[in-house]
Amino acid sequence: MSIFENSVMIKSKRSPTNLVLIVLMFVGIVVFSVLAVLLFEPLLFFAAFGAAAGAFALLKYGDLEHEYIWIEGQLDIDRIYGKSRRKNMARIDAEELLLIAPEGSGELTHYEQEASKRLNCSSRIPQNKKYKVAYNSSRGITVVTFEPDQNLLDLIRVRNGRKVIV
């Protein structure tokens, strides 16, 4: 039986690409709808419907949140799409953990150079303090950017004291 220790939820800012695509989809809906009515072309009705479906999908699944959960020596980092779909991005056991340090600190330079995979599980807001965690995965060293709170860092430091730099 596991004991729940800590959870942090971070809402991510929409990417500029996502915003541009949403605007283009709405422009496409208007253009295809007007042309379909003026020209009475059934294929343009389908194009307008397709643009509407694409805009709906971008609005719903472009809304990202990240959740960091620390349970009995294991850090789970999940990505939540549109408040309905969850995908596990990383599962880090205490034995696999190499180092947690603030972004931009020199301690992670070696691991970032050796990393075979990099993930960004942060809010993408420049003012927020971000940390990077390096760990051994099945593909080699993986580096994940995330935004833990001080309580989560303290809980991880209890188990892995020398591997957490604050």
Biotite code that builds the C-alpha atoms (Angstrom):
import biotite.structure as struc

atoms = struc.array([
    struc.Atom([0.000, 0.000, 0.000], chain_id="A", res_id=1, res_name="MET", atom_name="CA", element="C"),
    struc.Atom([1.518, 3.304, -1.042], chain_id="A", res_id=2, res_name="SER", atom_name="CA", element="C"),
    struc.Atom([1.373, 6.523, 0.898], chain_id="A", res_id=3, res_name="ILE", atom_name="CA", element="C"),
    struc.Atom([0.573, 9.659, -1.098], chain_id="A", res_id=4, res_name="PHE", atom_name="CA", element="C"),
    struc.Atom([3.211, 12.249, -0.303], chain_id="A", res_id=5, res_name="GLU", atom_name="CA", element="C"),
    struc.Atom([2.961, 15.268, -2.624], chain_id="A", res_id=6, res_name="ASN", atom_name="CA", element="C"),
    struc.Atom([1.448, 16.472, -5.875], chain_id="A", res_id=7, res_name="SER", atom_name="CA", element="C"),
    struc.Atom([1.995, 19.683, -7.860], chain_id="A", res_id=8, res_name="VAL", atom_name="CA", element="C"),
    struc.Atom([-0.181, 20.836, -10.784], chain_id="A", res_id=9, res_name="MET", atom_name="CA", element="C"),
    struc.Atom([1.204, 23.371, -13.293], chain_id="A", res_id=10, res_name="ILE", atom_name="CA", element="C"),
    struc.Atom([-0.843, 24.931, -16.121], chain_id="A", res_id=11, res_name="LYS", atom_name="CA", element="C"),
    struc.Atom([1.199, 25.448, -19.293], chain_id="A", res_id=12, res_name="SER", atom_name="CA", element="C"),
    struc.Atom([1.011, 28.491, -21.528], chain_id="A", res_id=13, res_name="LYS", atom_name="CA", element="C"),
    struc.Atom([-0.154, 27.866, -25.096], chain_id="A", res_id=14, res_name="ARG", atom_name="CA", element="C"),
    struc.Atom([2.620, 27.783, -27.654], chain_id="A", res_id=15, res_name="SER", atom_name="CA", element="C"),
    struc.Atom([2.704, 30.531, -30.314], chain_id="A", res_id=16, res_name="PRO", atom_name="CA", element="C"),
    struc.Atom([2.335, 27.868, -33.021], chain_id="A", res_id=17, res_name="THR", atom_name="CA", element="C"),
    struc.Atom([-0.863, 26.622, -31.401], chain_id="A", res_id=18, res_name="ASN", atom_name="CA", element="C"),
    struc.Atom([-2.318, 30.148, -31.275], chain_id="A", res_id=19, res_name="LEU", atom_name="CA", element="C"),
    struc.Atom([-1.478, 30.804, -34.949], chain_id="A", res_id=20, res_name="VAL", atom_name="CA", element="C"),
    struc.Atom([-3.086, 27.513, -35.995], chain_id="A", res_id=21, res_name="LEU", atom_name="CA", element="C"),
    struc.Atom([-6.262, 28.311, -34.047], chain_id="A", res_id=22, res_name="ILE", atom_name="CA", element="C"),
    struc.Atom([-6.551, 31.723, -35.738], chain_id="A", res_id=23, res_name="VAL", atom_name="CA", element="C"),
    struc.Atom([-5.957, 30.147, -39.162], chain_id="A", res_id=24, res_name="LEU", atom_name="CA", element="C"),
    struc.Atom([-8.634, 27.536, -38.487], chain_id="A", res_id=25, res_name="MET", atom_name="CA", element="C"),
    struc.Atom([-11.203, 30.211, -37.591], chain_id="A", res_id=26, res_name="PHE", atom_name="CA", element="C"),
    struc.Atom([-10.295, 32.213, -40.700], chain_id="A", res_id=27, res_name="VAL", atom_name="CA", element="C"),
    struc.Atom([-10.712, 29.002, -42.723], chain_id="A", res_id=28, res_name="GLY", atom_name="CA", element="C"),
    struc.Atom([-14.144, 28.391, -41.197], chain_id="A", res_id=29, res_name="ILE", atom_name="CA", element="C"),
    struc.Atom([-15.327, 31.873, -42.202], chain_id="A", res_id=30, res_name="VAL", atom_name="CA", element="C"),
    struc.Atom([-13.815, 31.773, -45.708], chain_id="A", res_id=31, res_name="VAL", atom_name="CA", element="C"),
    struc.Atom([-15.040, 28.268, -46.541], chain_id="A", res_id=32, res_name="PHE", atom_name="CA", element="C"),
    struc.Atom([-18.518, 28.982, -45.157], chain_id="A", res_id=33, res_name="SER", atom_name="CA", element="C"),
    struc.Atom([-18.926, 32.208, -47.147], chain_id="A", res_id=34, res_name="VAL", atom_name="CA", element="C"),
    struc.Atom([-17.636, 30.584, -50.342], chain_id="A", res_id=35, res_name="LEU", atom_name="CA", element="C"),
    struc.Atom([-19.852, 27.548, -49.809], chain_id="A", res_id=36, res_name="ALA", atom_name="CA", element="C"),
    struc.Atom([-22.956, 29.736, -49.500], chain_id="A", res_id=37, res_name="VAL", atom_name="CA", element="C"),
    struc.Atom([-22.039, 32.006, -52.443], chain_id="A", res_id=38, res_name="LEU", atom_name="CA", element="C"),
    struc.Atom([-20.963, 29.229, -54.812], chain_id="A", res_id=39, res_name="LEU", atom_name="CA", element="C"),
    struc.Atom([-23.288, 26.548, -53.400], chain_id="A", res_id=40, res_name="PHE", atom_name="CA", element="C"),
    struc.Atom([-20.437, 24.034, -53.480], chain_id="A", res_id=41, res_name="GLU", atom_name="CA", element="C"),
    struc.Atom([-20.913, 21.022, -51.164], chain_id="A", res_id=42, res_name="PRO", atom_name="CA", element="C"),
    struc.Atom([-17.178, 20.326, -50.914], chain_id="A", res_id=43, res_name="LEU", atom_name="CA", element="C"),
    struc.Atom([-16.653, 23.756, -49.359], chain_id="A", res_id=44, res_name="LEU", atom_name="CA", element="C"),
    struc.Atom([-19.221, 22.894, -46.667], chain_id="A", res_id=45, res_name="PHE", atom_name="CA", element="C"),
    struc.Atom([-17.103, 19.845, -45.813], chain_id="A", res_id=46, res_name="PHE", atom_name="CA", element="C"),
    struc.Atom([-13.952, 21.991, -45.763], chain_id="A", res_id=47, res_name="ALA", atom_name="CA", element="C"),
    struc.Atom([-15.641, 24.421, -43.355], chain_id="A", res_id=48, res_name="ALA", atom_name="CA", element="C"),
    struc.Atom([-16.718, 21.489, -41.174], chain_id="A", res_id=49, res_name="PHE", atom_name="CA", element="C"),
    struc.Atom([-13.162, 20.105, -41.227], chain_id="A", res_id=50, res_name="GLY", atom_name="CA", element="C"),
    struc.Atom([-11.725, 23.485, -40.189], chain_id="A", res_id=51, res_name="ALA", atom_name="CA", element="C"),
    struc.Atom([-14.271, 23.649, -37.341], chain_id="A", res_id=52, res_name="ALA", atom_name="CA", element="C"),
    struc.Atom([-13.302, 20.166, -36.152], chain_id="A", res_id=53, res_name="ALA", atom_name="CA", element="C"),
    struc.Atom([-9.617, 21.113, -36.305], chain_id="A", res_id=54, res_name="GLY", atom_name="CA", element="C"),
    struc.Atom([-10.211, 24.313, -34.320], chain_id="A", res_id=55, res_name="ALA", atom_name="CA", element="C"),
    struc.Atom([-12.168, 22.366, -31.698], chain_id="A", res_id=56, res_name="PHE", atom_name="CA", element="C"),
    struc.Atom([-9.360, 19.820, -31.332], chain_id="A", res_id=57, res_name="ALA", atom_name="CA", element="C"),
    struc.Atom([-6.707, 22.529, -31.020], chain_id="A", res_id=58, res_name="LEU", atom_name="CA", element="C"),
    struc.Atom([-8.750, 24.410, -28.423], chain_id="A", res_id=59, res_name="LEU", atom_name="CA", element="C"),
    struc.Atom([-9.433, 21.309, -26.375], chain_id="A", res_id=60, res_name="LYS", atom_name="CA", element="C"),
    struc.Atom([-6.166, 19.394, -26.574], chain_id="A", res_id=61, res_name="TYR", atom_name="CA", element="C"),
    struc.Atom([-3.895, 22.440, -26.774], chain_id="A", res_id=62, res_name="GLY", atom_name="CA", element="C"),
    struc.Atom([-4.815, 23.191, -23.143], chain_id="A", res_id=63, res_name="ASP", atom_name="CA", element="C"),
    struc.Atom([-1.931, 21.544, -21.255], chain_id="A", res_id=64, res_name="LEU", atom_name="CA", element="C"),
    struc.Atom([-1.288, 20.918, -17.584], chain_id="A", res_id=65, res_name="GLU", atom_name="CA", element="C"),
    struc.Atom([1.561, 19.042, -15.951], chain_id="A", res_id=66, res_name="HIS", atom_name="CA", element="C"),
    struc.Atom([1.325, 17.124, -12.705], chain_id="A", res_id=67, res_name="GLU", atom_name="CA", element="C"),
    struc.Atom([4.310, 16.061, -10.607], chain_id="A", res_id=68, res_name="TYR", atom_name="CA", element="C"),
    struc.Atom([3.637, 13.324, -8.050], chain_id="A", res_id=69, res_name="ILE", atom_name="CA", element="C"),
    struc.Atom([6.150, 12.040, -5.482], chain_id="A", res_id=70, res_name="TRP", atom_name="CA", element="C"),
    struc.Atom([5.107, 8.707, -3.954], chain_id="A", res_id=71, res_name="ILE", atom_name="CA", element="C"),
    struc.Atom([7.460, 6.537, -1.896], chain_id="A", res_id=72, res_name="GLU", atom_name="CA", element="C"),
    struc.Atom([10.678, 7.274, -3.766], chain_id="A", res_id=73, res_name="GLY", atom_name="CA", element="C"),
    struc.Atom([9.182, 7.605, -7.235], chain_id="A", res_id=74, res_name="GLN", atom_name="CA", element="C"),
    struc.Atom([8.569, 10.822, -9.186], chain_id="A", res_id=75, res_name="LEU", atom_name="CA", element="C"),
    struc.Atom([5.818, 10.669, -11.825], chain_id="A", res_id=76, res_name="ASP", atom_name="CA", element="C"),
    struc.Atom([5.516, 13.487, -14.341], chain_id="A", res_id=77, res_name="ILE", atom_name="CA", element="C"),
    struc.Atom([2.218, 13.455, -16.249], chain_id="A", res_id=78, res_name="ASP", atom_name="CA", element="C"),
    struc.Atom([0.908, 15.676, -19.044], chain_id="A", res_id=79, res_name="ARG", atom_name="CA", element="C"),
    struc.Atom([-2.853, 16.335, -19.027], chain_id="A", res_id=80, res_name="ILE", atom_name="CA", element="C"),
    struc.Atom([-4.500, 17.354, -22.318], chain_id="A", res_id=81, res_name="TYR", atom_name="CA", element="C"),
    struc.Atom([-7.727, 19.357, -22.178], chain_id="A", res_id=82, res_name="GLY", atom_name="CA", element="C"),
    struc.Atom([-8.403, 18.334, -18.565], chain_id="A", res_id=83, res_name="LYS", atom_name="CA", element="C"),
    struc.Atom([-9.477, 14.916, -19.830], chain_id="A", res_id=84, res_name="SER", atom_name="CA", element="C"),
    struc.Atom([-6.565, 12.871, -21.191], chain_id="A", res_id=85, res_name="ARG", atom_name="CA", element="C"),
    struc.Atom([-3.479, 11.970, -19.166], chain_id="A", res_id=86, res_name="ARG", atom_name="CA", element="C"),
    struc.Atom([-0.141, 10.806, -20.523], chain_id="A", res_id=87, res_name="LYS", atom_name="CA", element="C"),
    struc.Atom([2.770, 9.714, -18.364], chain_id="A", res_id=88, res_name="ASN", atom_name="CA", element="C"),
    struc.Atom([5.861, 11.587, -19.553], chain_id="A", res_id=89, res_name="MET", atom_name="CA", element="C"),
    struc.Atom([8.396, 10.232, -17.048], chain_id="A", res_id=90, res_name="ALA", atom_name="CA", element="C"),
    struc.Atom([8.514, 7.793, -14.154], chain_id="A", res_id=91, res_name="ARG", atom_name="CA", element="C"),
    struc.Atom([11.700, 8.251, -12.161], chain_id="A", res_id=92, res_name="ILE", atom_name="CA", element="C"),
    struc.Atom([12.720, 5.853, -9.389], chain_id="A", res_id=93, res_name="ASP", atom_name="CA", element="C"),
    struc.Atom([15.059, 7.127, -6.683], chain_id="A", res_id=94, res_name="ALA", atom_name="CA", element="C"),
    struc.Atom([17.778, 4.723, -7.882], chain_id="A", res_id=95, res_name="GLU", atom_name="CA", element="C"),
    struc.Atom([17.622, 6.093, -11.460], chain_id="A", res_id=96, res_name="GLU", atom_name="CA", element="C"),
    struc.Atom([17.838, 9.731, -10.356], chain_id="A", res_id=97, res_name="LEU", atom_name="CA", element="C"),
    struc.Atom([21.153, 11.351, -11.225], chain_id="A", res_id=98, res_name="LEU", atom_name="CA", element="C"),
    struc.Atom([20.636, 15.013, -10.302], chain_id="A", res_id=99, res_name="LEU", atom_name="CA", element="C"),
    struc.Atom([18.003, 17.719, -9.805], chain_id="A", res_id=100, res_name="ILE", atom_name="CA", element="C"),
    struc.Atom([19.256, 21.298, -10.166], chain_id="A", res_id=101, res_name="ALA", atom_name="CA", element="C"),
    struc.Atom([17.922, 24.742, -11.122], chain_id="A", res_id=102, res_name="PRO", atom_name="CA", element="C"),
    struc.Atom([17.838, 25.493, -14.820], chain_id="A", res_id=103, res_name="GLU", atom_name="CA", element="C"),
    struc.Atom([20.984, 27.297, -15.913], chain_id="A", res_id=104, res_name="GLY", atom_name="CA", element="C"),
    struc.Atom([23.183, 25.952, -13.141], chain_id="A", res_id=105, res_name="SER", atom_name="CA", element="C"),
    struc.Atom([26.461, 24.358, -14.174], chain_id="A", res_id=106, res_name="GLY", atom_name="CA", element="C"),
    struc.Atom([25.922, 21.082, -12.338], chain_id="A", res_id=107, res_name="GLU", atom_name="CA", element="C"),
    struc.Atom([23.764, 19.619, -15.116], chain_id="A", res_id=108, res_name="LEU", atom_name="CA", element="C"),
    struc.Atom([26.040, 20.520, -18.043], chain_id="A", res_id=109, res_name="THR", atom_name="CA", element="C"),
    struc.Atom([27.578, 17.050, -18.311], chain_id="A", res_id=110, res_name="HIS", atom_name="CA", element="C"),
    struc.Atom([24.204, 15.305, -18.216], chain_id="A", res_id=111, res_name="TYR", atom_name="CA", element="C"),
    struc.Atom([22.683, 17.691, -20.781], chain_id="A", res_id=112, res_name="GLU", atom_name="CA", element="C"),
    struc.Atom([25.533, 16.972, -23.196], chain_id="A", res_id=113, res_name="GLN", atom_name="CA", element="C"),
    struc.Atom([25.119, 13.217, -22.750], chain_id="A", res_id=114, res_name="GLU", atom_name="CA", element="C"),
    struc.Atom([21.295, 13.269, -22.843], chain_id="A", res_id=115, res_name="ALA", atom_name="CA", element="C"),
    struc.Atom([19.612, 11.135, -25.472], chain_id="A", res_id=116, res_name="SER", atom_name="CA", element="C"),
    struc.Atom([16.166, 12.630, -24.741], chain_id="A", res_id=117, res_name="LYS", atom_name="CA", element="C"),
    struc.Atom([14.952, 16.016, -23.457], chain_id="A", res_id=118, res_name="ARG", atom_name="CA", element="C"),
    struc.Atom([11.426, 16.814, -22.272], chain_id="A", res_id=119, res_name="LEU", atom_name="CA", element="C"),
    struc.Atom([9.872, 20.154, -21.357], chain_id="A", res_id=120, res_name="ASN", atom_name="CA", element="C"),
    struc.Atom([7.175, 19.633, -18.732], chain_id="A", res_id=121, res_name="CYS", atom_name="CA", element="C"),
    struc.Atom([7.064, 23.216, -17.473], chain_id="A", res_id=122, res_name="SER", atom_name="CA", element="C"),
    struc.Atom([4.591, 26.074, -17.807], chain_id="A", res_id=123, res_name="SER", atom_name="CA", element="C"),
    struc.Atom([6.696, 27.801, -20.512], chain_id="A", res_id=124, res_name="ARG", atom_name="CA", element="C"),
    struc.Atom([6.438, 31.048, -18.541], chain_id="A", res_id=125, res_name="ILE", atom_name="CA", element="C"),
    struc.Atom([9.916, 32.644, -18.436], chain_id="A", res_id=126, res_name="PRO", atom_name="CA", element="C"),
    struc.Atom([9.523, 34.219, -14.967], chain_id="A", res_id=127, res_name="GLN", atom_name="CA", element="C"),
    struc.Atom([8.836, 30.907, -13.194], chain_id="A", res_id=128, res_name="ASN", atom_name="CA", element="C"),
    struc.Atom([11.754, 29.106, -11.575], chain_id="A", res_id=129, res_name="LYS", atom_name="CA", element="C"),
    struc.Atom([12.440, 25.886, -13.439], chain_id="A", res_id=130, res_name="LYS", atom_name="CA", element="C"),
    struc.Atom([14.462, 22.851, -12.444], chain_id="A", res_id=131, res_name="TYR", atom_name="CA", element="C"),
    struc.Atom([15.937, 20.090, -14.531], chain_id="A", res_id=132, res_name="LYS", atom_name="CA", element="C"),
    struc.Atom([16.067, 16.456, -13.508], chain_id="A", res_id=133, res_name="VAL", atom_name="CA", element="C"),
    struc.Atom([18.526, 14.058, -15.105], chain_id="A", res_id=134, res_name="ALA", atom_name="CA", element="C"),
    struc.Atom([17.914, 10.323, -14.778], chain_id="A", res_id=135, res_name="TYR", atom_name="CA", element="C"),
    struc.Atom([18.857, 7.008, -16.360], chain_id="A", res_id=136, res_name="ASN", atom_name="CA", element="C"),
    struc.Atom([16.123, 5.676, -18.604], chain_id="A", res_id=137, res_name="SER", atom_name="CA", element="C"),
    struc.Atom([16.015, 2.664, -20.900], chain_id="A", res_id=138, res_name="SER", atom_name="CA", element="C"),
    struc.Atom([17.297, 4.852, -23.774], chain_id="A", res_id=139, res_name="ARG", atom_name="CA", element="C"),
    struc.Atom([20.128, 6.469, -21.830], chain_id="A", res_id=140, res_name="GLY", atom_name="CA", element="C"),
    struc.Atom([20.171, 9.722, -19.905], chain_id="A", res_id=141, res_name="ILE", atom_name="CA", element="C"),
    struc.Atom([16.959, 11.763, -20.042], chain_id="A", res_id=142, res_name="THR", atom_name="CA", element="C"),
    struc.Atom([16.703, 15.409, -18.929], chain_id="A", res_id=143, res_name="VAL", atom_name="CA", element="C"),
    struc.Atom([13.288, 16.809, -17.981], chain_id="A", res_id=144, res_name="VAL", atom_name="CA", element="C"),
    struc.Atom([12.524, 20.484, -17.336], chain_id="A", res_id=145, res_name="THR", atom_name="CA", element="C"),
    struc.Atom([9.850, 20.942, -14.669], chain_id="A", res_id=146, res_name="PHE", atom_name="CA", element="C"),
    struc.Atom([8.614, 23.363, -11.972], chain_id="A", res_id=147, res_name="GLU", atom_name="CA", element="C"),
    struc.Atom([8.399, 21.704, -8.563], chain_id="A", res_id=148, res_name="PRO", atom_name="CA", element="C"),
    struc.Atom([7.405, 23.594, -5.440], chain_id="A", res_id=149, res_name="ASP", atom_name="CA", element="C"),
    struc.Atom([9.680, 23.777, -2.394], chain_id="A", res_id=150, res_name="GLN", atom_name="CA", element="C"),
    struc.Atom([7.735, 21.065, -0.533], chain_id="A", res_id=151, res_name="ASN", atom_name="CA", element="C"),
    struc.Atom([8.264, 18.577, -3.383], chain_id="A", res_id=152, res_name="LEU", atom_name="CA", element="C"),
    struc.Atom([11.990, 19.374, -3.524], chain_id="A", res_id=153, res_name="LEU", atom_name="CA", element="C"),
    struc.Atom([12.267, 18.894, 0.249], chain_id="A", res_id=154, res_name="ASP", atom_name="CA", element="C"),
    struc.Atom([10.559, 15.485, 0.057], chain_id="A", res_id=155, res_name="LEU", atom_name="CA", element="C"),
    struc.Atom([12.885, 14.338, -2.728], chain_id="A", res_id=156, res_name="ILE", atom_name="CA", element="C"),
    struc.Atom([15.897, 15.664, -0.783], chain_id="A", res_id=157, res_name="ARG", atom_name="CA", element="C"),
    struc.Atom([14.953, 13.533, 2.242], chain_id="A", res_id=158, res_name="VAL", atom_name="CA", element="C"),
    struc.Atom([15.422, 10.392, 0.134], chain_id="A", res_id=159, res_name="ARG", atom_name="CA", element="C"),
    struc.Atom([18.222, 11.597, -2.185], chain_id="A", res_id=160, res_name="ASN", atom_name="CA", element="C"),
    struc.Atom([20.020, 14.351, -0.295], chain_id="A", res_id=161, res_name="GLY", atom_name="CA", element="C"),
    struc.Atom([23.151, 14.759, -2.410], chain_id="A", res_id=162, res_name="ARG", atom_name="CA", element="C"),
    struc.Atom([21.263, 14.523, -5.714], chain_id="A", res_id=163, res_name="LYS", atom_name="CA", element="C"),
    struc.Atom([19.062, 17.593, -5.154], chain_id="A", res_id=164, res_name="VAL", atom_name="CA", element="C"),
    struc.Atom([20.568, 21.066, -5.516], chain_id="A", res_id=165, res_name="ILE", atom_name="CA", element="C"),
    struc.Atom([18.304, 23.949, -4.553], chain_id="A", res_id=166, res_name="VAL", atom_name="CA", element="C"),
])
